[in-house]
Amino acid sequence: MLVWVILFAMPVRSPVARQTTRFASAVQLAESAEVRAALAWFAPNLNWINDQQARLTEIPAPAFQEGQRAAAVATLLSAAGLNVQVDASGNVIAELRGANENEIVVLSAHLDTVFPAGTDVKVRRDGNRMLAPGISDNGTGLAALAAIARAIHEAQIKPHRTILFVADVGEEGEGNLRGMRALVDAYRNRLKAVIVLDGAGTEHVTTVALASRRLEVTINGPGGHSWSDFGMPNPINALVRGSVRFINTKIPASPRTTFNLGQIEGGTSINSIPYEAHLKVDVRSESESELVRLESALRECMAAGVRDEMESSRDRTKGKLEWKLELLGSRPGGELAAGSPLLAALRSADAIVENESRIERSSTDANIPLSLGIDAISIGAGGNGGGAHSLQEWYEPAGREMGLKRALLTLLGMADVPPEKTK
């Protein structure tokens, strides 16, 4: 009975009370003179930020060819008073050294786009709307990265934890997150949080990493003339036969699973039987077992396609078909803990700027740290965008300031800015 009396007499701290404590801390952060100055920097400089976004977008940055855009971003970050270097993978890394150099918070935005060399990336303006391939994904993130670094510099904020502003390579397509992989490898033991700026908007926060695989099928044959060698096995025919089988593969509604036949290549001319054909496939799922099943299905379908083409060929004496399936890239899954300080910092920032955001699952640079148990999120950098990965991509800066403030407050919440000293 005495134990029960003691237990009932003890004060109870509810989840609401804990949230209130965190929110009060965030309010205190937002009310410091230096942070207020940084927040106030955005409004009078929105035109400059928009112009930097357009300028960076017009520098082509296909996967594995990000160097010219990286140099432009490095110049912007150097102008913000940061110590800038470019690592072996091509990442631009700008350091704001904190009192504690053993704990690091990263703010990142990827440099590359999905568009091949030669794509017209000239920015067109239609009223307040900017249009160009890559203008939103990830011109928005890069412009925000530079703007937040500049705002912190102008406000002379000195964080407790070291901040790295990173423009990384290889986020899109076959880049296989190589820039973020290299960054995490280099700083893994000191990373406290990674905040990824990817695209526009403020309505979401990605805390669950969607696993995916990128696969390439290659089929080889003897090749020949379309008339004189008609009837010999044709690699493109085999690829088509296998592809038709694969697109009829059943996928579940839950766990959500997708596949995409993204690229088909092969042949040298219309009147030549090709000697080679390629197919690139993207598969994604909320379930690792579904990824394994889809990869197995692709193998089985392509083997059947090659077999069917060989059996239907009229002349097998001139050679046969060979095929292989290669893994181009694999993005691991992962999930941020519900009680993460990073998620708390983001929620507090949302409350301060009067924004509501939903939790999403997606495939971003955050996949790598999340898969290793490092706190990470991916968020939009404000404004509105659409048509991502298409030639009709667009961005409108209305609402950009809220996105910048949200990202800044989340970053400073994790970087642990010391409170103002009272006189």
VEXTOR-265227 format. One record per residue (C-alpha): x, y, z; residue in one letter. Coordinates in Angstrom, 1 decimal, padded with zeros to 4 digits. Each point is the difference from the previous one (the first is absolute). Example, Ala and Ser with C-alpha at 12.3 -4.5 7.8 and 13.67 -1.06 7.14 Angstrom:
<zagus>
012.3,-004.5,007.8,A
001.4,003.4,-000.7,S
</zagus>
This chain:
<zagus>
000.0,000.0,000.0,M
002.9,002.3,000.8,L
001.4,-000.5,-003.5,V
-003.3,000.8,-001.7,W
-000.3,003.2,002.1,V
003.5,001.1,-001.1,I
-000.8,-000.8,-003.7,L
-003.2,002.0,000.0,F
001.7,002.9,001.7,A
002.7,000.2,-002.7,M
-000.4,002.7,-002.6,P
-000.9,-001.3,-003.5,V
001.7,001.5,-003.1,R
-002.4,-000.4,-002.9,S
001.1,-000.1,-003.7,P
-001.7,003.4,-000.3,V
002.2,001.4,002.7,A
003.1,-001.3,-001.7,R
-001.0,001.5,-003.4,Q
-000.7,003.4,001.7,T
003.5,-000.1,001.5,T
001.5,-000.6,-003.4,R
-002.2,002.7,-001.6,F
001.0,002.5,002.7,A
003.7,-000.7,-000.8,S
-000.6,000.6,-003.7,A
-001.9,003.3,000.8,V
003.0,001.1,002.0,Q
002.3,-000.8,-002.9,L
-002.2,002.0,-002.4,A
000.0,003.0,002.4,E
003.8,000.3,000.2,S
001.3,003.2,-001.7,A
002.4,-001.9,-002.3,E
-002.7,-002.5,-001.2,V
-002.5,002.8,-000.4,R
002.5,001.7,-002.2,A
000.5,-003.1,-002.1,A
-003.7,-000.5,-000.4,L
-000.4,003.6,-001.0,A
002.7,-000.2,-002.7,W
-002.2,-002.1,-002.4,F
-002.8,002.5,-000.8,A
002.1,002.8,-001.5,P
002.1,-002.5,-001.9,N
-002.6,-002.1,-001.6,L
000.8,001.4,-003.5,N
003.6,-000.9,000.5,W
-000.9,-003.5,001.0,I
-002.3,-000.4,-003.0,N
002.8,001.3,-002.3,D
002.5,-002.5,001.4,Q
-002.4,-002.8,-000.5,Q
-000.4,000.9,-003.7,A
003.7,000.4,-000.4,R
000.9,-003.3,001.5,L
-002.8,-001.8,-002.0,T
001.4,001.3,-003.2,E
003.3,-001.8,000.7,I
-000.4,-003.6,-001.3,P
000.6,-002.7,002.6,A
-000.7,-003.5,-001.4,P
000.9,-002.8,002.3,A
003.9,-000.4,000.1,F
000.3,003.5,-001.6,Q
-000.7,002.3,002.9,E
003.3,001.8,000.1,G
-000.9,003.3,-001.5,Q
-003.1,000.4,002.2,R
002.0,-001.1,003.0,A
002.6,002.8,-000.7,A
-002.8,002.6,-000.1,A
-001.5,-001.2,003.3,V
003.5,-000.1,001.6,A
000.4,003.7,-000.9,T
-003.4,000.9,001.7,L
000.9,-001.9,003.1,L
003.5,001.6,000.2,S
-001.7,003.4,-000.2,A
-001.9,-001.0,003.1,A
003.2,-000.1,001.9,G
000.3,-003.8,000.1,L
003.1,-002.2,-000.4,N
-000.8,-001.9,-003.3,V
001.5,-003.1,-001.4,Q
-000.9,-002.5,-002.8,V
000.4,-003.7,001.0,D
001.2,-002.8,-002.3,A
-003.6,-000.9,-001.0,S
-000.8,003.6,-001.0,G
-002.0,001.1,003.0,N
000.3,003.7,001.0,V
000.5,000.1,003.8,I
-000.1,003.3,001.8,A
000.7,000.1,003.7,E
-001.3,002.3,002.7,L
002.1,-001.2,002.9,R
-001.7,-000.2,003.4,G
001.3,-000.1,003.5,A
-000.4,-003.8,-000.2,N
001.8,-001.3,-003.0,E
-000.8,-003.6,000.9,N
-003.7,000.3,-000.7,E
-001.2,001.0,-003.5,I
-003.3,001.0,-001.5,V
-000.3,-000.1,-003.8,V
-002.2,002.1,-002.2,L
000.1,-001.4,-003.5,S
-001.4,000.5,-003.5,A
000.8,-002.2,-003.0,H
001.7,001.6,-003.1,L
-001.0,-002.4,-002.7,D
-003.0,-000.3,-002.3,T
-001.6,-002.8,-001.9,V
000.4,001.8,-003.3,F
002.8,-001.1,-002.5,P
002.6,002.3,-001.4,A
-001.3,002.2,-002.8,G
-003.4,000.6,001.7,T
-001.2,003.6,-000.3,D
000.1,001.3,003.6,V
-000.6,003.7,-000.7,K
-002.4,001.4,002.6,V
-003.1,001.6,-001.4,R
-002.3,002.3,002.1,R
-003.7,000.1,-000.3,D
-001.1,002.6,002.6,G
001.3,-001.3,003.3,N
000.5,-003.5,-001.3,R
003.4,-001.2,-001.1,M
000.2,-002.9,-002.5,L
002.9,-002.2,-000.8,A
001.1,-003.6,000.4,P
001.4,-000.3,003.6,G
-001.3,003.4,001.1,I
-001.8,-001.6,003.0,S
001.9,-003.3,000.4,D
002.5,001.1,001.1,N
000.5,003.7,-000.8,G
-002.2,000.8,002.9,T
002.1,-002.0,002.5,G
003.3,001.5,-001.2,L
-001.3,003.5,000.1,A
-001.3,-000.6,003.6,A
003.3,-001.5,001.0,L
001.9,003.2,-001.1,A
-002.7,002.3,001.5,A
000.0,-001.7,003.4,I
003.8,000.0,000.1,A
000.0,003.7,-000.8,R
-002.7,000.9,002.6,A
002.0,-001.8,002.7,I
003.2,001.8,-001.1,H
-001.7,003.5,000.0,E
-001.5,-000.6,003.4,A
003.4,-001.2,001.4,Q
-001.5,-003.1,001.6,I
002.5,-002.2,001.8,K
-001.4,-003.5,000.5,P
001.1,-002.5,002.6,H
000.1,-002.9,-002.5,R
001.9,000.3,-003.2,T
-002.2,000.5,-003.1,I
000.9,-001.3,-003.5,L
-001.8,001.5,-003.0,F
000.3,-002.7,-002.7,V
-000.9,000.1,-003.7,A
000.3,-003.7,-000.8,D
000.3,-002.0,-003.2,V
-001.7,-003.1,-001.3,G
-003.5,000.2,001.6,E
-001.9,-000.7,-003.3,E
-000.2,-003.1,-002.1,G
003.1,-002.1,-000.3,E
001.9,002.4,002.4,G
-001.1,-002.5,002.6,N
000.3,002.6,002.8,L
003.8,-000.1,-000.4,R
000.5,003.5,001.4,G
-001.9,-000.6,003.2,M
001.6,-003.4,000.4,R
003.4,001.6,-000.2,A
-001.0,002.8,002.4,L
-001.4,-002.5,002.6,V
003.1,-002.2,-000.3,D
002.2,003.0,000.7,A
-001.9,001.5,003.0,Y
-002.0,-003.0,001.2,R
001.3,-000.1,003.6,N
-000.7,003.7,000.5,R
-003.4,000.4,-001.7,L
-002.8,001.0,002.3,K
-002.6,000.9,-002.8,A
-000.4,000.4,-003.7,V
-002.5,002.4,-001.5,I
-000.6,-000.4,-003.7,V
-001.5,002.8,-002.1,L
-001.7,-001.6,-003.0,D
-002.4,001.8,-002.2,G
-002.8,002.5,000.9,A
-002.8,000.1,002.6,G
-000.4,-000.1,003.7,T
-002.8,-002.4,000.3,E
002.0,-003.2,000.7,H
002.9,-001.4,001.8,V
001.6,-003.3,-001.1,T
001.0,-002.1,003.0,T
-000.3,-003.5,-001.6,V
002.4,-001.0,-002.7,A
-001.5,-001.8,-003.0,L
002.2,-002.9,-001.1,A
000.7,-000.4,-003.7,S
002.1,-001.8,-002.6,R
001.1,001.0,-003.5,R
000.7,-002.9,-002.3,L
001.3,-000.4,-003.6,E
-000.7,-002.8,-002.3,V
002.4,-000.5,-002.9,T
-000.6,-002.5,-002.9,I
002.7,-000.7,-002.6,N
-000.2,-001.8,-003.3,G
001.9,-000.3,-003.3,P
-001.8,002.8,-001.8,G
-000.4,000.2,-003.8,G
-001.9,001.4,-003.0,H
-003.7,000.4,000.2,S
-000.6,-001.7,-003.4,W
002.8,-002.6,-000.5,S
000.2,-001.1,003.7,D
-003.8,000.1,000.7,F
-000.9,-002.7,002.4,G
003.1,000.1,002.2,M
-000.7,000.7,003.8,P
-000.5,003.7,000.6,N
001.0,001.5,003.4,P
-002.7,002.7,-000.2,I
-002.7,-002.6,-000.7,N
001.1,-002.0,003.0,A
000.0,003.2,002.1,L
-003.5,000.8,-001.1,V
-001.2,-003.5,000.7,R
001.4,000.1,003.5,G
-001.3,003.5,000.7,S
-003.6,-000.9,-001.0,V
000.2,-002.9,002.5,R
001.4,002.2,002.8,F
-002.5,002.8,-000.3,I
-002.7,-002.5,000.7,N
001.6,-000.9,003.3,T
-002.5,000.3,002.9,K
000.9,002.6,002.6,I
-001.7,000.5,003.4,P
-001.9,003.2,001.0,A
001.5,-000.5,003.4,S
002.9,000.1,000.6,P
000.1,002.7,-002.7,R
002.2,-001.3,-002.8,T
000.9,001.5,-003.4,T
002.1,-000.7,-003.1,F
001.0,002.1,-003.0,N
001.6,-000.9,-003.3,L
001.9,003.2,-000.3,G
002.4,-000.5,-002.9,Q
000.2,-002.3,-003.0,I
003.0,000.2,-002.4,E
001.5,-002.1,-002.8,G
000.7,-000.2,-003.7,G
002.1,002.0,-002.4,T
-002.4,000.5,-002.9,S
-003.5,-000.7,-001.2,I
001.2,-002.6,-002.5,N
002.3,-001.9,002.4,S
-000.7,-002.8,002.4,I
001.5,001.3,003.2,P
002.8,-001.7,001.8,Y
-000.9,001.4,003.3,E
-003.1,001.4,002.0,A
-000.3,001.5,003.4,H
-002.8,000.5,002.5,L
000.2,002.1,003.2,K
-002.6,-000.7,002.7,V
-000.8,001.8,003.2,D
-001.8,-002.0,002.8,V
-001.1,001.4,003.3,R
-001.9,-001.4,003.0,S
-000.8,000.5,003.6,E
001.0,-003.6,000.4,S
003.4,-001.4,-000.6,E
-001.5,-003.4,-000.8,S
-002.0,001.5,-002.8,E
003.2,001.5,-001.5,L
001.5,-003.4,000.0,V
-003.1,-001.5,-001.6,R
-000.1,002.6,-002.7,L
003.7,-000.5,-000.8,E
-000.5,-003.7,-000.3,S
-003.1,000.6,-002.2,A
002.1,002.2,-002.3,L
002.6,-002.7,-000.3,R
-002.5,-002.7,-000.7,E
-001.8,002.1,-002.6,C
003.2,001.0,-001.9,M
001.1,-003.7,000.0,A
-003.3,-000.9,-001.5,A
000.2,002.8,-002.5,G
003.4,-001.2,-001.2,V
-001.2,-003.6,-000.1,R
-003.1,000.9,-002.0,D
002.0,002.0,-002.5,E
002.5,-002.8,-000.5,M
-002.8,-002.6,-000.5,E
-001.7,002.2,-002.6,S
003.1,000.9,-002.0,S
000.4,-001.6,-003.4,R
003.7,-000.1,-000.1,D
002.0,-000.9,003.1,R
003.2,-000.9,-001.8,T
001.3,003.6,000.0,K
000.0,000.3,003.8,G
-002.1,000.2,003.1,K
-001.1,002.5,002.5,L
001.8,000.6,003.3,E
-001.4,002.2,002.8,W
000.8,001.3,003.5,K
-001.7,002.1,002.7,L
002.1,002.5,002.0,E
-000.8,002.0,003.0,L
000.7,003.7,-000.8,L
-000.9,001.3,003.4,G
-001.8,-000.8,003.3,S
-001.5,002.4,002.4,R
-000.4,-001.3,003.5,P
-003.1,000.6,002.2,G
-000.1,001.4,003.5,G
-002.2,002.0,002.4,E
000.4,002.9,002.4,L
-001.1,-000.8,003.5,A
-003.2,001.7,001.1,A
001.7,001.5,003.0,G
003.0,001.4,-002.0,S
001.3,003.4,001.0,P
000.2,000.9,-003.7,L
-003.7,-000.7,-000.5,L
-000.7,002.1,003.1,A
002.1,002.8,-001.3,A
-001.9,-000.1,-003.3,L
-003.4,-000.1,001.7,R
001.0,003.0,002.2,S
001.1,001.9,-003.1,A
-003.4,-000.8,-001.7,D
-001.8,001.3,003.1,A
002.0,003.3,-000.1,I
-000.6,000.7,-003.7,V
-003.6,-001.3,000.4,E
000.4,-002.8,-002.5,N
-001.5,-003.5,000.1,E
001.9,-002.9,-001.6,S
-000.7,-003.7,-000.5,R
002.5,-002.8,000.3,I
000.9,-001.7,-003.3,E
002.0,-002.9,-001.3,R
002.3,000.7,-003.0,S
003.3,-000.7,-001.6,S
002.5,002.8,000.6,T
003.5,000.7,001.3,D
-001.4,-000.6,003.5,A
-000.1,-003.8,-000.8,N
003.7,-000.4,000.7,I
000.2,001.5,003.5,P
-003.4,-001.5,001.0,L
001.1,-003.5,-001.1,S
002.9,000.4,002.4,L
-002.0,001.2,003.0,G
001.0,003.7,-000.4,I
-002.8,002.5,000.5,D
-001.0,001.5,-003.4,A
-002.9,001.6,-001.7,I
-000.7,001.4,-003.5,S
-002.2,003.1,-000.4,I
-001.0,002.4,-002.7,G
001.6,003.4,000.0,A
-003.2,002.1,-000.4,G
-002.0,001.4,-002.9,G
-001.9,-002.2,-002.4,N
001.3,-002.2,-002.8,G
-001.3,-002.6,-002.5,G
000.9,-002.1,-003.0,G
003.1,-001.4,001.6,A
002.2,-002.1,-002.2,H
-001.7,001.4,-003.1,S
000.7,002.7,-002.6,L
-003.0,001.9,001.4,Q
001.4,000.4,003.5,E
-001.0,003.2,001.8,W
000.5,002.0,003.2,Y
-001.9,002.8,001.6,E
001.7,001.8,003.0,P
-003.2,000.9,001.8,A
000.4,-001.4,003.5,G
003.8,-000.3,-000.3,R
000.7,002.0,003.1,E
-001.9,-002.4,002.2,M
002.0,-002.9,-001.4,G
003.3,001.8,000.6,L
-000.9,000.9,003.6,K
-001.2,-003.6,000.7,R
003.2,-001.5,-001.3,A
002.1,002.6,001.9,L
-001.7,-000.5,003.3,L
000.2,-003.8,-000.3,T
003.7,000.2,-000.8,L
000.8,002.4,002.9,L
-002.2,-002.1,002.3,G
002.3,-002.9,-000.7,M
003.2,002.0,-000.1,A
-000.7,001.2,003.6,D
000.4,003.7,-000.2,V
001.0,001.3,003.5,P
-002.7,002.3,001.7,P
000.6,003.7,000.2,E
002.0,001.1,003.1,K
-002.0,002.2,002.3,T
001.5,003.2,001.1,K
</zagus>
